[in-house]
């Protein structure tokens, strides 16, 4: 299986600050390509993208490997995406 050459642009874009969260990766490489390379159906991959906490660490590490990113970087991107998806913390008053 030939590696998609679009993966090569992810690491430099991340270093340049153009990729700030996990889903930013998919502005530059199609989700279908990554889903196929992970061995996932596109519909299941879309579910994972919308709930990034459902990815396993192994899957995130594999995506990082495809993109030439260190595990710590892809995990930080996923963490940032998690907090974006989660939205602002709502604190209720305890009485």
N, C-alpha and C positions, 0 to 999 in steps of 0.2 A: 504494500500500500504506500503510495507516494504521499508525503506530507504536504499539506496545502501551504504554498509560499506566503499566504497572508498572515500566517502565524508569526512570521519574522518581524512584522512591524509592531507587534504588541509591546514587546519589551522596551524598544526605544520610545514609543509613545507614552508608556508608563513612566519612564525616567523623565520625560519632558513635561509630565503633569497633565497630559491630555486624557489619560485614563486614571480616574480618581476612585472609581468603585467598580465592582465586579461586572455589572451590566454594561458598563462603558466598553468593555471588550467587544460586545456584539454590534457596536457601531462600525467596526473595522473588519470583522470576520463573521460570516453568517452563522446563526445558531445551528442550522442544518448540518454544516460542516463539523462543528464541535460535537453535536449530538451523535453523528455517525462515527466519529473517531472514538467517542466514549462507548459506543455500542448501545446507545439509547435510542428509543423511538423519539421523534421530534415532539410529539404531544407530551410525553413524559418529561422530556428535557425542558419544555416550556413551563410545566408545573414546578420543576426544581428552580428554574430561574426566578419565578414569581414568589417562591418561598425558599430563599437561598439556604436557610438553615436545614433544609431537607437533604442537601448534598452531603455525602460522606467526606471525611477528610481525604480519603484516598482519591475520590473523584476530583476534588478541588486540586489535589497535588498533581493529578494527571493533566488537568487543564493547564495548570501552571507549567508543567513540563512541555506541553504542546507549544505554549507561548514563549518559552525560554525564560520563565520567571522562577525565582526561588520560591520555595514553599512558603516562607514567611511573608513574602509579598502577596501571593495569591490569597493567603489566609487573611491578610489585612484588608485586601480589596473585598473579600467576602464579608468580613466583619462590618466594614463600612456600609456595604449593601444591605446587610441585615438591619442595621439601625435606620437606614433610609426607608426600608420597607415597613419597619415596625412603627415608624412615625414618632411624634413627640410623646414623651412620658407624661401620662396623666396621673397626677397625684390627687387622691381624694383626702379630705380632712377626716381624721379619726376623732370620734367624739366619745 
